């Protein structure tokens, strides 16, 4: 074929260039067909060398020329006195008829490239089948074009079932998948996002998906590449952790209060002499119970108070009422009072949706003025809240030992008088010893 290049008809199309000369530029329109006569060429894409052409008679830039697209790569001369043919598109058809060898050589080149591409594709599929993660490739319309063995196992569908079908069908929540694809188009790639799968055999199945867009040199989307792995066990573990977190605090509260109740029962039968002062009010069942509940609640409230979480603290109080029903011994509500004398949070079973006067100043008036102002012991307060149940009432307020806050129990004195035969004066007398 080399003798053809010396034909007089072709001499006008012969070009010479030095080392480093750019013959084709990535992104330019393909308006000519090129054939290497002698020398060496480098194919550059994105600033990196991806191929080398040094065989005389080799075509370059032929795909973009035949397809009528822009150049997908640049071609640069790698040697001095590189020679090549530059055939304008207006002359190609005439030259084709005059020199059919060119057409046969181009056909051989394209067949060779197709064969190489097929081998690469088959090798890619074989490689993907060895990967532990599911690998899926789709076209721009989400139609599945590649589906490896790991994908068959993970999604419960064979390649025959998925070939030519939409990948959308494997996702349980179509709205979530559409949102996922919208995010993908905005970002270009998404890493490790968990989506629920419509698995043919399993009701509860999640896949952690990483996806990237496949684009041509013009930036047009040609398809999508999905990598997936089973995230069901992690999702179930996270759900269990949430359940543990939800129920652990009430469980700890149950154990603490149960232990306190058992201690109270034992000490009520035979109280040690060391506990006969104000530290243990053994002869007043209501005050004994309030003291024990205060100590137990202080332990249960410690994480919430340390985090300054009013919602978490209020949930502890709600669990206390729902599990132990302190209303049976006269407690109708509970408040936490901060060191700024404002109500941090509260809970009243009669008004479970109320915030418990949070943020209001605590305006209780001490029932007895005989207790020192530093208030290191429990006290009884008269409180008037017109908007609350009962309006004016009595509250048992005890400082917390390990936190600059106080816990207040609102008392139903009518119930305490009827069930225990004790008045506010009786309780105050014991407290003021």
C-alpha positions as CSV (number, residue, x, y, z in Angstrom):
1,X,0.0,0.0,0.0
2,X,3.0,2.3,0.5
3,X,3.4,2.8,-3.2
4,X,0.0,4.4,-3.4
5,X,1.2,7.4,-1.3
6,X,3.6,8.3,-4.2
7,X,0.8,8.5,-6.7
8,X,0.6,12.0,-8.3
9,X,-3.1,12.3,-7.5
10,X,-2.3,12.1,-3.8
11,X,0.8,14.3,-3.5
12,X,-1.3,17.4,-3.0
13,X,-2.7,15.9,0.2
14,X,0.6,14.9,1.8
15,X,1.5,16.9,4.9
16,X,4.8,17.1,6.9
17,X,5.1,18.2,10.5
18,X,7.8,18.4,13.2
19,X,7.8,16.8,16.6
20,X,5.1,18.2,18.9
21,X,2.9,19.5,16.1
22,X,-0.8,19.1,16.9
23,X,-2.6,17.5,13.9
24,X,-6.0,17.0,15.5
25,X,-7.5,18.9,18.5
26,X,-10.0,17.3,20.8
27,X,-13.4,18.9,20.4
28,X,-12.9,20.2,16.8
29,X,-15.2,19.3,14.0
30,X,-14.1,16.3,11.9
31,X,-13.8,17.7,8.4
32,X,-10.9,15.5,7.1
33,X,-9.7,11.9,7.0
34,X,-6.1,11.2,8.0
35,X,-3.7,8.3,7.0
36,X,-0.2,8.0,8.5
37,X,2.6,7.6,5.9
38,X,5.6,7.5,8.2
39,X,6.6,8.6,11.7
40,X,4.9,8.2,15.0
41,X,1.9,9.8,16.6
42,X,0.6,10.2,20.1
43,X,-3.1,10.2,20.9
44,X,-3.9,12.6,23.8
45,X,-7.2,12.8,25.8
46,X,-7.7,15.1,28.7
47,X,-4.0,16.0,28.7
48,X,-2.9,12.4,29.0
49,X,-1.4,10.0,26.4
50,X,-3.8,7.1,25.8
51,X,-2.4,5.5,22.6
52,X,0.4,5.6,20.0
53,X,0.2,5.2,16.3
54,X,3.3,4.2,14.3
55,X,2.2,1.8,11.6
56,X,2.4,3.2,8.0
57,X,-1.1,3.2,6.4
58,X,-2.9,3.5,9.7
59,X,-6.0,5.7,9.7
60,X,-6.5,8.2,12.6
61,X,-9.5,10.4,13.3
62,X,-11.6,8.1,11.2
63,X,-14.4,7.4,13.7
64,X,-15.3,11.0,14.3
65,X,-15.0,11.6,10.5
66,X,-17.4,8.7,9.6
67,X,-19.9,9.5,12.4
68,X,-19.8,13.3,11.7
69,X,-19.0,14.1,15.4
70,X,-16.3,16.3,17.0
71,X,-12.8,14.8,17.7
72,X,-12.8,12.8,20.9
73,X,-9.0,13.1,21.3
74,X,-6.0,15.1,20.1
75,X,-3.3,13.7,17.9
76,X,0.3,15.0,18.1
77,X,3.4,14.2,16.1
78,X,6.0,12.3,18.1
79,X,8.9,12.3,15.6
80,X,10.6,14.7,13.2
81,X,9.4,14.7,9.5
82,X,6.2,12.9,10.3
83,X,4.2,12.5,7.1
84,X,0.5,11.8,6.6
85,X,-2.3,12.2,4.2
86,X,-5.1,14.7,4.9
87,X,-8.1,13.9,2.8
88,X,-10.8,16.6,2.8
89,X,-14.4,15.3,3.2
90,X,-15.2,16.9,-0.2
91,X,-12.7,14.6,-1.9
92,X,-13.0,11.4,0.1
93,X,-15.7,9.8,-2.1
94,X,-13.8,10.5,-5.3
95,X,-10.6,9.2,-3.9
96,X,-12.4,6.1,-2.6
97,X,-13.5,5.2,-6.1
98,X,-10.0,5.9,-7.5
99,X,-8.2,4.0,-4.8
100,X,-10.4,1.2,-3.5
101,X,-7.4,-0.1,-1.4
102,X,-8.1,2.7,1.0
103,X,-11.7,1.5,1.6
104,X,-10.5,-2.1,2.1
105,X,-7.8,-1.0,4.5
106,X,-10.3,1.2,6.5
107,X,-12.7,-1.8,6.6
108,X,-9.9,-4.0,8.0
109,X,-9.0,-1.4,10.5
110,X,-12.6,-1.0,11.7
111,X,-13.1,-4.8,11.9
112,X,-9.9,-5.1,13.9
113,X,-11.1,-2.3,16.3
114,X,-14.5,-3.9,16.6
115,X,-12.9,-7.3,17.4
116,X,-10.7,-5.6,20.0
117,X,-13.6,-3.8,21.5
118,X,-15.7,-7.0,21.6
119,X,-12.8,-8.7,23.5
120,X,-12.5,-5.8,25.8
121,X,-16.3,-5.9,26.5
122,X,-16.2,-9.6,27.1
123,X,-13.2,-9.2,29.3
124,X,-15.0,-6.4,31.2
125,X,-18.0,-8.6,31.7
126,X,-15.8,-11.5,32.9
127,X,-14.0,-9.1,35.2
128,X,-17.3,-7.8,36.6
129,X,-18.5,-11.3,37.3
130,X,-15.5,-11.8,39.6
131,X,-16.3,-8.7,41.6
132,X,-18.0,-9.2,45.0
133,X,-20.2,-6.1,44.4
134,X,-23.1,-5.9,42.0
135,X,-22.2,-4.0,38.8
136,X,-24.9,-2.7,36.6
137,X,-24.6,-0.6,33.5
138,X,-27.6,1.1,31.8
139,X,-28.1,3.5,28.9
140,X,-29.3,7.0,29.3
141,X,-32.9,5.8,29.4
142,X,-32.2,3.5,32.4
143,X,-32.4,0.3,30.3
144,X,-30.1,-2.4,31.7
145,X,-27.2,-3.2,29.3
146,X,-24.9,-5.1,31.7
147,X,-25.7,-7.1,34.8
148,X,-23.0,-9.2,36.6
149,X,-23.4,-12.4,38.6
150,X,-23.2,-10.5,41.9
151,X,-26.2,-8.4,40.7
152,X,-28.1,-11.5,40.0
153,X,-27.5,-12.8,43.6
154,X,-28.0,-9.4,45.3
155,X,-31.2,-8.3,43.5
156,X,-32.7,-11.8,43.0
157,X,-33.0,-11.4,39.2
158,X,-31.1,-13.1,36.4
159,X,-29.5,-11.3,33.4
160,X,-32.2,-12.8,31.1
161,X,-34.8,-11.2,33.3
162,X,-33.2,-7.8,33.4
163,X,-31.7,-7.4,29.9
164,X,-33.5,-4.7,28.1
165,X,-35.7,-3.8,31.1
166,X,-35.6,-0.6,33.2
167,X,-33.5,-0.6,36.3
168,X,-36.2,1.5,38.0
169,X,-38.2,-1.7,38.5
170,X,-35.9,-3.1,41.1
171,X,-36.5,-0.2,43.5
172,X,-39.4,-0.4,46.0
173,X,-40.0,3.4,46.4
174,X,-40.2,5.0,43.0
175,X,-40.3,8.5,44.4
176,X,-37.0,7.9,46.3
177,X,-35.4,6.5,43.2
178,X,-36.4,9.6,41.2
179,X,-35.0,11.8,43.9
180,X,-31.9,9.8,43.8
181,X,-31.5,10.2,40.0
182,X,-32.2,13.9,40.2
183,X,-29.4,14.2,42.8
184,X,-27.1,12.2,40.6
185,X,-27.7,14.4,37.6
186,X,-27.0,17.5,39.8
187,X,-23.7,16.0,41.3
188,X,-22.5,13.7,38.5
189,X,-21.8,10.9,41.0
190,X,-23.3,9.6,44.3
191,X,-21.4,7.4,46.8
192,X,-23.0,4.9,49.3
193,X,-26.6,5.9,49.4
194,X,-29.1,3.3,50.8
195,X,-32.2,2.5,48.8
196,X,-35.0,-0.1,49.5
197,X,-35.1,-2.9,46.9
198,X,-38.2,-4.6,45.6
199,X,-36.7,-8.1,46.1
200,X,-38.8,-11.0,44.7
201,X,-38.1,-13.2,47.8
202,X,-37.5,-10.7,50.7
203,X,-39.8,-8.1,52.2
204,X,-37.1,-6.1,54.0
205,X,-34.1,-5.5,51.7
206,X,-31.7,-2.5,51.3
207,X,-28.8,-1.9,49.0
208,X,-26.1,0.6,49.4
209,X,-25.6,2.1,46.0
210,X,-22.8,4.1,44.4
211,X,-23.6,5.6,41.0
212,X,-21.8,7.7,38.3
213,X,-22.9,9.1,35.0
214,X,-21.2,8.0,31.8
215,X,-20.8,10.9,29.3
216,X,-19.4,11.3,25.8
217,X,-16.8,13.9,24.9
218,X,-19.5,16.5,24.4
219,X,-20.9,16.1,27.9
220,X,-24.0,14.2,26.8
221,X,-25.2,11.4,29.2
222,X,-24.7,8.0,27.6
223,X,-25.6,5.9,30.5
224,X,-25.1,5.1,34.2
225,X,-22.9,2.8,36.2
226,X,-24.3,1.4,39.4
227,X,-22.3,-0.4,42.1
228,X,-24.4,-2.1,44.9
229,X,-23.8,-4.0,48.1
230,X,-26.2,-5.5,50.7
231,X,-26.9,-3.0,53.4
232,X,-29.9,-4.8,55.0
233,X,-28.0,-6.1,58.0
234,X,-26.6,-2.6,58.7
235,X,-30.1,-1.1,58.3
236,X,-31.5,-3.6,60.7
237,X,-28.6,-3.0,63.2
238,X,-29.3,0.8,63.0
239,X,-33.0,0.1,63.7
240,X,-32.1,-2.1,66.7
241,X,-29.9,0.7,68.0
242,X,-32.7,3.2,67.7
243,X,-35.0,0.8,69.6
244,X,-32.4,0.2,72.3
245,X,-31.8,4.0,72.6
246,X,-35.6,4.5,72.9
247,X,-36.2,1.9,75.5
248,X,-32.9,1.8,77.4
249,X,-33.6,4.9,79.4
250,X,-37.1,3.8,80.6
251,X,-35.6,0.4,81.4
252,X,-32.9,1.9,83.5
253,X,-35.5,4.1,85.2
254,X,-37.6,0.9,86.0
255,X,-34.7,-0.9,87.5
256,X,-33.6,2.1,89.6
257,X,-37.1,2.8,90.9
258,X,-37.7,-0.9,91.5
259,X,-34.5,-1.1,93.5
260,X,-35.5,2.0,95.4
261,X,-39.0,0.5,96.2
262,X,-37.5,-2.7,97.5
263,X,-35.0,-0.7,99.7
264,X,-37.9,1.4,101.0
265,X,-39.9,-1.7,101.9
266,X,-37.0,-3.2,103.7
267,X,-36.1,0.0,105.6
268,X,-39.8,0.7,106.4
269,X,-39.9,-2.6,108.3
270,X,-36.6,-2.1,110.1
271,X,-34.9,1.3,109.5
272,X,-31.3,1.5,110.7
273,X,-30.6,4.1,113.4
274,X,-28.3,6.0,111.1
275,X,-31.2,6.9,108.9
276,X,-33.6,8.2,111.5
277,X,-32.9,11.9,110.9
278,X,-33.9,14.1,107.9
279,X,-32.0,11.9,105.5
280,X,-34.6,9.1,105.8
281,X,-38.1,10.1,106.7
282,X,-39.2,6.6,107.7
283,X,-42.3,7.6,109.5
284,X,-43.9,9.4,106.5
285,X,-44.6,7.0,103.6
286,X,-45.3,9.8,101.1
287,X,-42.1,11.7,101.9
288,X,-40.1,8.5,101.9
289,X,-41.4,7.7,98.4
290,X,-40.7,11.2,97.1
291,X,-37.2,11.0,98.4
292,X,-36.6,7.6,96.7
293,X,-38.2,8.8,93.5
294,X,-36.0,11.9,93.5
295,X,-32.8,9.9,93.9
296,X,-33.9,7.5,91.1
297,X,-35.0,10.3,88.8
298,X,-31.7,12.1,89.3
299,X,-29.8,9.1,88.0
300,X,-32.2,8.7,85.0
301,X,-32.1,12.4,84.2
302,X,-28.3,12.8,84.4
303,X,-27.7,12.4,80.6
304,X,-30.5,14.7,79.7
305,X,-29.4,17.4,82.1
306,X,-25.8,17.1,81.1
307,X,-26.8,17.6,77.4
308,X,-29.3,20.4,78.4
309,X,-32.0,18.5,76.5
310,X,-35.4,19.5,77.8
311,X,-37.2,17.1,75.4
312,X,-35.1,14.1,76.7
313,X,-35.7,15.2,80.3
314,X,-39.4,15.6,79.7
315,X,-39.5,12.1,78.2
316,X,-37.9,10.7,81.4
317,X,-40.6,12.3,83.5
318,X,-43.3,11.0,81.1
319,X,-41.9,7.4,81.5
320,X,-41.8,7.8,85.2
321,X,-45.6,8.6,85.3
322,X,-46.6,5.9,82.8
323,X,-44.5,3.1,84.4
324,X,-44.9,3.9,88.2
325,X,-48.1,5.8,88.5
326,X,-47.0,8.1,91.4
327,X,-50.5,9.6,91.3
328,X,-51.5,6.8,93.7
329,X,-49.6,8.5,96.4
330,X,-50.5,12.0,95.5
331,X,-48.1,13.2,92.8
332,X,-49.9,14.9,89.9
333,X,-47.0,16.4,88.0
334,X,-43.3,17.0,88.0
335,X,-41.0,20.0,87.1
336,X,-37.3,20.5,86.8
337,X,-36.2,24.0,88.0
338,X,-32.9,25.3,86.7
339,X,-30.3,27.2,88.8
340,X,-31.7,30.4,87.2
341,X,-35.0,29.7,89.1
342,X,-36.7,29.1,85.8
343,X,-38.7,26.0,84.9
344,X,-36.5,23.9,82.6
345,X,-39.2,21.4,81.7
346,X,-42.1,19.6,83.2
347,X,-44.7,16.9,82.7
348,X,-48.3,16.6,83.8
349,X,-50.3,13.4,82.9
350,X,-53.5,15.5,82.8
351,X,-52.0,17.6,80.0
352,X,-49.5,15.4,78.2
353,X,-49.2,17.8,75.3
354,X,-48.2,20.7,77.5
355,X,-44.6,21.9,77.8
356,X,-45.0,22.1,81.6
357,X,-44.6,25.9,81.9
358,X,-41.1,25.7,80.5
359,X,-39.2,29.0,80.6
360,X,-41.5,30.5,83.3
361,X,-40.0,31.8,86.5
362,X,-40.6,29.5,89.5
363,X,-42.7,31.6,91.9
364,X,-43.3,29.1,94.7
365,X,-43.6,30.6,98.2
366,X,-41.9,28.5,100.9
367,X,-44.6,27.1,103.3
368,X,-42.2,27.4,106.2
369,X,-39.5,30.0,106.6
370,X,-37.6,28.0,109.2
371,X,-35.5,26.3,106.5
372,X,-32.2,28.0,105.6
373,X,-32.1,29.9,102.3
374,X,-29.4,27.7,100.8
375,X,-32.1,25.0,100.5
376,X,-30.0,21.9,100.8
377,X,-33.0,20.0,102.1
378,X,-36.4,19.2,100.5
379,X,-39.0,21.9,101.1
380,X,-42.7,22.4,100.6
381,X,-43.9,25.4,98.4
382,X,-47.2,27.0,97.9
383,X,-47.6,27.7,94.2
384,X,-50.4,29.6,92.4
385,X,-50.8,28.9,88.7
386,X,-54.3,30.1,87.5
387,X,-54.0,28.3,84.2
388,X,-53.0,24.9,85.8
389,X,-55.3,22.2,87.2
390,X,-56.4,23.1,90.7
391,X,-54.9,26.6,90.5
392,X,-53.1,27.0,93.8
393,X,-51.3,23.9,95.0
394,X,-48.5,22.4,97.0
395,X,-45.2,21.2,95.6
396,X,-42.4,19.1,97.2
397,X,-39.1,20.6,95.9
398,X,-35.8,18.8,96.4
399,X,-32.3,19.9,95.2
400,X,-30.4,17.4,93.0
401,X,-27.1,16.4,94.5
402,X,-25.1,16.2,91.4
403,X,-26.6,18.9,89.3
404,X,-27.4,22.6,89.9
405,X,-31.2,22.0,89.5
406,X,-34.2,21.1,91.6
407,X,-36.9,18.5,91.1
408,X,-40.5,19.5,92.1
409,X,-43.4,17.1,92.6
410,X,-46.9,18.7,92.5
411,X,-49.0,17.2,95.3
412,X,-52.7,16.4,95.6
413,X,-53.1,17.2,99.3
414,X,-56.7,16.0,99.3
415,X,-55.7,12.5,98.3
416,X,-52.7,12.5,100.7
417,X,-55.1,13.6,103.5
418,X,-57.7,10.9,102.7
419,X,-55.3,8.0,102.0
420,X,-52.5,8.7,104.4
421,X,-54.1,11.0,107.0
422,X,-51.5,13.7,106.6
423,X,-52.0,17.4,106.2
424,X,-49.5,20.0,104.8
425,X,-48.6,20.9,108.4
426,X,-47.8,17.3,109.2
427,X,-45.4,17.1,106.2
428,X,-43.8,20.4,106.9
429,X,-43.2,19.5,110.6
430,X,-41.3,16.4,109.5
431,X,-39.3,18.3,106.9
432,X,-38.3,21.0,109.4
433,X,-36.9,18.8,112.1
